[in-house]
Structures are given as C-alpha cells and as structure tokens.
Amino acid sequence: MHNMAERLAWSSTLQGRYFNFLGYFFSLYCTWKIFISTINIVFDRVGKKDPVTRGMEIAVHWVGIDMDVTFWSQHISFFLVGCIVLTSIRGLLLTLTKFFYAISSSKSSNIIVLVLAQIMVEMQRPIATSREPYFQFQEIMKRQHLSKSRA
C-alpha cells in the first residue's frame, strides 16, 4: 500500500510525467511497427517509410530546414530501436532477479548471482563493432527487392 502511494506521488512529478509520455510513445511506436511489418509480410511488399522518416519529412517541410532526412531518420530509428532493446533487457533482468529471489536458498544464492552477472556481461557486449553489417543487410535487401521487381 505504501509502495502504491509512493508511485502515485512520483507519477505527478515532472520526471514521472516524462517517463509516462515516453512509455505511451514507445507503445504506439512498437504497435505501429508490428502492424506495418505484419502487413508487409502478408502482402509481400517492401515498406518504404517508417514513422520516423515520415515525421521528419513533415517537420523539415513545416520548419523549412534543409537536411538529409533519409540519413538522419535511419540513425534516429536505430537509436529508438536501441532504446527499446535496452529497456526490454532491463525488464528481463528485473524479472529474472525477482524469479531467482523467489526460488533462491542459502545454497543456490551464489550460483544465481554468478548466472545473473554472466547474463549482464553478455548483454553489455557490443553486437557489432561497426555499422558495416547493417549496410550489408541493406544491400542484400535492395538486391532481393530488385530481383523480385524484375521477375
């Protein structure tokens, strides 16, 4: 009960409202990406613009700034997906911690701590040291799209 009162008080602060907004934003973003990905798979089509690219095009046109929308939208999309992955990993680790705490005994606590430490270390290793695999993936997808359009 006391914990709920603390959470309610925190949610009325500026930081609480900011995190609440981010939660709604990422929920809508993920829902849109899942929906569009499903449509693209079912109808065998290649998506051309994601919400970030479309939003940036509208903002650039509205404000009148001259910038490379495709370049920046790819980087912003990559950053947003990274944020989603990091928060998912954090949620997974918190859930695992609660699970291990519930089943732990004095004999198993050391092994559980070692397993959690290993998971955390593995999650913090960089997946790729450069962006080259990302660009290779883009080239493969372009070739597949061109071969489908020629057939």
C-alpha positions in Angstrom: 0.0 0.0 0.0 2.8 2.4 0.9 4.6 1.5 -2.4 1.5 2.5 -4.4 1.3 5.8 -2.6 5.0 6.5 -3.5 4.4 5.5 -7.1 1.4 7.8 -7.3 3.3 10.7 -5.9 6.3 10.1 -8.3 3.9 9.9 -11.3 2.8 13.5 -10.6 6.4 14.9 -10.8 7.9 16.2 -14.0 10.1 13.2 -14.3 7.2 10.8 -13.8 5.1 12.6 -16.4 8.1 12.5 -18.8 8.6 8.7 -18.4 4.8 8.2 -18.7 4.9 10.1 -22.0 7.9 8.0 -23.2 6.0 4.9 -22.3 3.0 5.8 -24.4 5.3 7.0 -27.3 7.2 3.7 -27.4 4.0 1.7 -27.0 2.5 3.4 -30.1 5.8 3.2 -32.0 6.1 -0.6 -31.3 2.4 -1.2 -32.1 2.8 0.7 -35.4 6.0 -1.2 -36.4 4.4 -4.6 -35.6 1.2 -3.7 -37.6 3.1 -2.4 -40.6 5.5 -5.4 -40.5 2.6 -7.8 -40.5 1.0 -6.0 -43.4 4.3 -6.1 -45.3 4.8 -9.8 -44.7 1.2 -10.8 -45.5 1.0 -8.7 -48.8 4.7 -9.4 -49.7 5.6 -5.7 -50.0 8.6 -3.7 -49.0 7.9 -0.8 -46.7 9.4 2.5 -47.9 8.9 4.8 -45.0 8.7 4.3 -41.3 7.1 6.7 -38.8 10.4 8.4 -38.0 11.1 9.2 -41.7 7.6 10.4 -42.3 7.6 12.5 -39.1 10.9 14.0 -40.0 9.8 14.8 -43.6 6.7 16.7 -42.2 8.8 18.5 -39.6 11.5 19.5 -42.1 8.9 20.7 -44.6 7.0 22.6 -41.8 10.1 24.3 -40.3 11.8 24.8 -43.6 15.2 23.3 -42.7 17.4 21.8 -45.4 18.7 18.5 -44.2 19.3 14.9 -45.3 16.1 13.3 -44.0 17.0 9.7 -45.1 20.4 9.8 -43.3 19.1 11.2 -40.0 15.9 9.1 -39.9 17.9 5.9 -40.2 20.1 6.9 -37.3 17.2 8.1 -35.2 15.3 4.9 -35.9 18.3 2.8 -35.0 18.6 4.8 -31.7 14.9 4.2 -30.9 15.2 0.5 -31.5 18.3 0.5 -29.3 16.3 2.2 -26.5 13.5 -0.4 -26.9 16.1 -3.2 -26.7 17.8 -1.8 -23.7 14.6 -1.3 -21.8 13.5 -4.8 -22.7 16.8 -6.2 -21.4 16.4 -4.2 -18.2 12.9 -5.6 -17.8 14.1 -9.1 -18.4 16.9 -8.8 -15.8 14.5 -7.3 -13.2 12.0 -10.2 -13.8 14.8 -12.8 -13.6 16.0 -11.2 -10.4 12.6 -11.4 -8.8 12.3 -15.0 -10.0 15.7 -16.0 -8.7 15.0 -14.2 -5.4 11.7 -16.2 -5.0 13.3 -19.6 -5.6 16.7 -19.0 -4.0 18.0 -20.7 -0.9 21.2 -20.2 1.0 22.9 -22.9 -1.1 21.7 -21.6 -4.5 22.2 -17.9 -4.0 25.9 -17.9 -5.1 25.2 -19.7 -8.3 22.2 -17.4 -9.1 24.4 -14.3 -8.6 27.0 -15.8 -11.0 24.4 -16.6 -13.6 22.9 -13.1 -13.4 26.3 -11.5 -13.6 27.1 -13.5 -16.7 23.8 -12.5 -18.3 24.5 -8.8 -17.6 28.0 -9.1 -19.0 26.8 -10.8 -22.2 24.1 -8.2 -22.7 26.6 -5.3 -22.5 29.0 -6.7 -25.1 28.7 -4.8 -28.4 26.8 -6.8 -31.0 28.8 -5.3 -33.9 31.9 -3.1 -33.7 30.9 -1.2 -36.8 27.8 -0.3 -38.8 29.1 -2.4 -41.7 26.8 -5.4 -41.1 23.8 -3.0 -41.1 24.8 -1.7 -44.5 25.5 -5.2 -45.8 22.0 -6.1 -44.8 20.6 -3.1 -46.6 22.4 -4.1 -49.8 21.1 -7.6 -49.6 17.5 -6.4 -49.1 17.9 -4.0 -52.1 19.1 -6.8 -54.3 16.2 -9.1 -53.2 13.8 -6.3 -53.9 15.3 -5.6 -57.4 15.2 -9.3 -58.3 11.5 -9.6 -57.2 10.6 -6.5 -59.2 12.4 -7.8 -62.4 10.6 -11.2 -62.1 
